[in-house]
Amino acid sequence: MNEARMGGALEHWFGFQEKIGRSFMMNEDSIKYPLADYLVNHGGQEITSIELNRPHPNFSNRLMDVAIVDSASVANAFELKVAK
């Protein structure tokens, strides 16, 4: 996985949202979909399952924003934050 390209993909998404007048709607939830799309299509690894808002295995009542799942376990997870 190339983190620079992943960041570039998200930057492209933010720029698109700004140009069409939707930058006011940008929050953590709004970047889950472009991130998941990037990971599945250009992430450079075989992803069999990706889940949004998967329950956290160690913290009750907490969700992981994006989780790459291999078999029944989480192989990688992303917690997203947007600073404005």
C-alpha positions as CSV (number, residue, x, y, z in Angstrom):
1,M,0.0,0.0,0.0
2,N,1.4,3.4,-1.0
3,E,0.4,5.9,1.7
4,A,1.4,8.9,-0.5
5,R,-1.0,7.7,-3.3
6,M,-3.7,7.1,-0.7
7,G,-3.3,10.6,0.6
8,G,-3.3,11.9,-3.0
9,A,-6.6,10.1,-3.7
10,L,-8.2,11.6,-0.6
11,E,-6.8,15.0,-1.5
12,H,-8.4,14.6,-5.0
13,W,-11.7,13.7,-3.4
14,F,-11.6,16.8,-1.1
15,G,-10.7,19.0,-4.0
16,F,-13.6,17.7,-6.0
17,Q,-16.0,18.2,-3.1
18,E,-14.8,21.8,-2.7
19,K,-15.1,22.6,-6.4
20,I,-18.7,21.4,-6.6
21,G,-19.6,23.3,-3.4
22,R,-19.9,20.5,-1.0
23,S,-16.9,21.2,1.2
24,F,-19.3,22.2,4.1
25,M,-20.4,18.5,4.2
26,M,-16.9,17.1,4.7
27,N,-16.5,15.0,7.9
28,E,-15.1,11.7,8.9
29,D,-18.0,9.7,7.5
30,S,-17.7,11.3,4.1
31,I,-14.2,10.0,3.5
32,K,-14.8,6.4,4.3
33,Y,-16.2,5.6,0.9
34,P,-13.3,7.1,-1.2
35,L,-10.8,5.5,1.1
36,A,-12.4,2.1,0.8
37,D,-12.6,2.6,-3.0
38,Y,-8.9,3.4,-3.2
39,L,-8.0,0.4,-1.0
40,V,-10.0,-2.0,-3.0
41,N,-9.0,-0.7,-6.5
42,H,-5.5,0.6,-6.0
43,G,-4.3,-0.5,-2.6
44,G,-1.8,-3.0,-4.0
45,Q,-2.9,-5.9,-1.9
46,E,-5.6,-8.5,-2.2
47,I,-8.6,-7.4,-0.2
48,T,-11.3,-10.0,0.2
49,S,-13.5,-8.0,2.5
50,I,-13.6,-4.4,3.7
51,E,-16.1,-3.2,6.3
52,L,-17.2,0.3,7.3
53,N,-18.2,0.9,10.9
54,R,-17.1,-2.5,12.2
55,P,-17.4,-2.9,16.0
56,H,-14.0,-2.5,17.7
57,P,-12.7,-5.8,19.2
58,N,-11.3,-4.2,22.4
59,F,-13.5,-1.2,23.1
60,S,-17.2,-1.7,23.7
61,N,-19.6,0.7,22.0
62,R,-16.8,1.9,19.6
63,L,-16.6,1.4,15.9
64,M,-13.6,1.2,13.5
65,D,-14.2,3.5,10.5
66,V,-12.7,1.3,7.9
67,A,-11.5,-2.3,8.5
68,I,-9.9,-4.7,6.1
69,V,-11.0,-8.2,7.2
70,D,-9.1,-11.4,6.4
71,S,-11.2,-14.5,7.3
72,A,-12.8,-13.5,10.6
73,S,-10.1,-11.2,11.9
74,V,-9.2,-7.6,11.2
75,A,-6.0,-7.4,9.1
76,N,-5.8,-3.6,9.1
77,A,-8.0,-0.8,10.3
78,F,-8.3,3.0,9.8
79,E,-9.6,5.5,12.2
80,L,-10.4,8.8,10.4
81,K,-10.2,12.3,11.7
82,V,-10.8,15.5,9.8
83,A,-9.3,18.7,11.1
84,K,-11.0,21.9,10.0
